[in-house]
Each structure stands twice: as structure tokens, then as C-alpha cells.
Amino acid sequence: MLDHPEDFVGRRWLDVGAGSGLVALAAARGGARAGAIDLDPVAGVAARMNAALNRLAIDSQTGDAFQALPAVDGVFLADVTYEAELLRRVEMWCAQCREAGIEVYVADPGRGFVQRSSLAPRLEPRSVHWASADVGEAHRVETMVWRLQ
């Protein structure tokens, strides 16, 4: 988000499967109106705490993002395709988002599900980043970010 601010500034973005809200925080820092949603209530608390610590404003929610389309300009799904059943839900929901005119970005830390999904032919590579696989671990993985066409 910080690499391509022109895609995010002044727009409403939702970090889906947000965990600690890292993507929502990057969106807010880049000038977007950012939200975060995760099934885990602890994630919502972590996202709000991280926003406060970074002096950023985000709207953090607990719930299943895939139940309805959000009222946003774009969604960002980072590392939410780690099992086959979840991937099927992501595929259907992302297709609905695109049909509704919602921008969709997907990031995957090399798990490979996205590349084998029905989304793959419509994914435009946007950037590559290196990320730690686990906190405190020296192992780093290549993380691809795609934009769904």
C-alpha cells in the first residue's frame, strides 16, 4: 500500500482476516480510510491497540467478512488462503467484490493456494516482499501481492 499510494489515498479500504491490523495500519498511514475485520476477537483488540500505538485511526470489527459485501472501495486479503475450504469462500467473495466494483488485492506468503485457484488467471502481480514466517524466526518467505482484474 505504501509502494502504490495512488491506489489507496482517500479511499475506503478493508483489511480482511486482519490479525493485528498491519495492512489496515499501512493503508491508514498511506492516506486511506481503513478498516480491519477478523473472526478472532483478540485480533480486533490487537488491531485497535496497534492503531493507538501508531497514532492511526482504523475501524476494527470482529466478524466473518465473507457474509456480505463491504461498503468500501477496496479489500486486501493477506494470508487468508491457507486451506482449501477457506479458499473456496475467498474465491466466491472476491468475484462478488469485483462484480460490485470493489478493488481486490490478495497477498500470499508462498502457500501456493492462490496460484492454483480460479482467481489465478485474473491476478496481476503488484509487488514482492520478504516476510518472516514466524515471530522470532530467521526463516523468511517471499510474499506476492496481486491485484484481481
C-alpha positions as CSV (number, residue, x, y, z in Angstrom):
1,M,0.0,0.0,0.0
2,L,2.9,2.3,0.7
3,D,4.5,1.3,-2.6
4,H,1.5,2.4,-4.6
5,P,-0.2,5.2,-2.6
6,E,-2.1,6.4,-5.7
7,D,-4.3,3.3,-5.5
8,F,-5.3,4.0,-1.9
9,V,-5.2,7.6,-0.9
10,G,-8.6,9.0,0.2
11,R,-10.3,5.7,-0.5
12,R,-12.0,3.2,1.9
13,W,-10.1,0.0,2.3
14,L,-10.8,-3.1,4.4
15,D,-8.1,-5.4,5.7
16,V,-9.8,-8.9,5.7
17,G,-8.5,-11.5,8.1
18,A,-6.7,-8.6,9.6
19,G,-5.0,-10.2,12.6
20,S,-3.0,-7.4,14.3
21,G,-4.2,-4.9,11.6
22,L,-0.9,-4.4,9.9
23,V,-2.4,-3.9,6.4
24,A,-5.1,-1.5,7.8
25,L,-2.4,0.4,9.5
26,A,-0.3,0.7,6.3
27,A,-3.5,1.8,4.5
28,A,-4.2,4.5,7.1
29,R,-0.6,5.7,7.1
30,G,-0.8,5.9,3.3
31,G,-3.9,8.1,3.4
32,A,-6.7,5.7,3.1
33,R,-9.8,5.4,5.4
34,A,-9.0,2.0,6.7
35,G,-10.9,-0.8,8.4
36,A,-10.0,-4.2,9.7
37,I,-12.0,-7.3,10.2
38,D,-11.2,-10.7,11.7
39,L,-13.1,-13.7,13.1
40,D,-10.9,-13.6,16.3
41,P,-12.0,-11.0,18.9
42,V,-8.4,-10.9,20.1
43,A,-7.3,-9.8,16.7
44,G,-9.7,-6.9,16.9
45,V,-8.2,-5.8,20.2
46,A,-4.7,-6.2,18.8
47,A,-5.6,-4.1,15.8
48,R,-7.1,-1.3,17.9
49,M,-4.0,-1.3,20.2
50,N,-1.7,-1.2,17.3
51,A,-3.6,1.7,15.8
52,A,-3.4,3.6,19.1
53,L,0.3,2.9,19.5
54,N,0.9,4.2,15.9
55,R,-1.5,7.2,16.3
56,L,-3.6,6.0,13.4
57,A,-7.4,5.7,13.0
58,I,-8.9,2.5,11.8
59,D,-12.3,0.9,12.2
60,S,-11.7,-2.6,13.7
61,Q,-14.5,-5.2,13.6
62,T,-14.9,-8.8,14.7
63,G,-16.9,-11.0,12.3
64,D,-17.0,-13.0,9.1
65,A,-16.2,-10.7,6.2
66,F,-17.4,-13.2,3.7
67,Q,-21.0,-13.0,4.8
68,A,-21.7,-9.8,2.9
69,L,-20.0,-7.3,0.6
70,P,-18.5,-4.3,2.5
71,A,-19.2,-0.7,1.7
72,V,-15.6,0.1,0.7
73,D,-13.6,0.9,-2.4
74,G,-11.2,-2.0,-1.9
75,V,-10.3,-5.0,0.1
76,F,-7.0,-6.5,0.9
77,L,-6.7,-10.2,1.9
78,A,-3.3,-11.2,3.3
79,D,-2.6,-14.8,4.1
80,V,-6.2,-15.9,4.2
81,T,-5.9,-18.7,1.6
82,Y,-4.2,-21.3,3.9
83,E,-6.8,-24.1,3.5
84,A,-8.9,-25.4,0.6
85,E,-12.4,-24.7,2.1
86,L,-11.4,-21.2,3.0
87,L,-10.0,-20.6,-0.4
88,R,-13.4,-21.6,-2.0
89,R,-15.1,-18.9,0.1
90,V,-12.4,-16.4,-0.8
91,E,-12.8,-17.1,-4.5
92,M,-16.6,-16.6,-4.5
93,W,-16.4,-13.5,-2.3
94,C,-13.6,-11.9,-4.3
95,A,-15.6,-12.5,-7.5
96,Q,-18.6,-10.8,-6.0
97,C,-16.5,-7.9,-4.9
98,R,-15.1,-7.3,-8.4
99,E,-18.6,-7.5,-9.9
100,A,-19.6,-4.8,-7.4
101,G,-16.7,-2.6,-8.4
102,I,-14.7,-3.2,-5.3
103,E,-10.9,-3.4,-5.9
104,V,-9.4,-6.7,-4.6
105,Y,-5.8,-7.2,-3.6
106,V,-4.5,-10.6,-2.4
107,A,-1.2,-11.4,-0.7
108,D,0.1,-15.0,-0.3
109,P,3.3,-16.0,1.6
110,G,4.1,-18.8,-0.8
111,R,1.4,-21.3,0.4
112,G,0.5,-21.9,-3.3
113,F,-3.3,-22.0,-2.9
114,V,-3.8,-18.7,-4.7
115,Q,-1.8,-19.7,-7.7
116,R,-4.0,-22.9,-8.1
117,S,-7.2,-21.1,-7.6
118,S,-9.9,-19.9,-10.0
119,L,-8.6,-16.4,-9.3
120,A,-5.1,-17.1,-10.7
121,P,-5.8,-16.2,-14.4
122,R,-7.1,-12.8,-13.3
123,L,-4.3,-11.9,-10.9
124,E,-1.9,-9.0,-11.9
125,P,1.4,-9.1,-9.9
126,R,1.9,-5.8,-8.0
127,S,4.8,-6.4,-5.7
128,V,7.0,-8.9,-3.9
129,H,8.0,-8.7,-0.3
130,W,10.0,-10.8,2.1
131,A,8.3,-11.6,5.4
132,S,9.2,-13.6,8.5
133,A,7.4,-16.9,8.6
134,D,7.0,-16.7,12.4
135,V,7.9,-14.2,15.1
136,G,11.5,-14.5,16.2
137,E,12.3,-17.0,13.4
138,A,15.1,-16.3,11.0
139,H,13.2,-18.0,8.1
140,R,11.8,-15.6,5.6
141,V,9.3,-16.2,2.8
142,E,8.6,-14.5,-0.4
143,T,5.2,-12.9,-0.3
144,M,3.4,-12.0,-3.5
145,V,0.8,-9.2,-3.8
146,W,-1.6,-9.4,-6.6
147,R,-4.4,-7.2,-7.9
148,L,-7.5,-9.0,-9.1
149,Q,-8.5,-7.9,-12.6
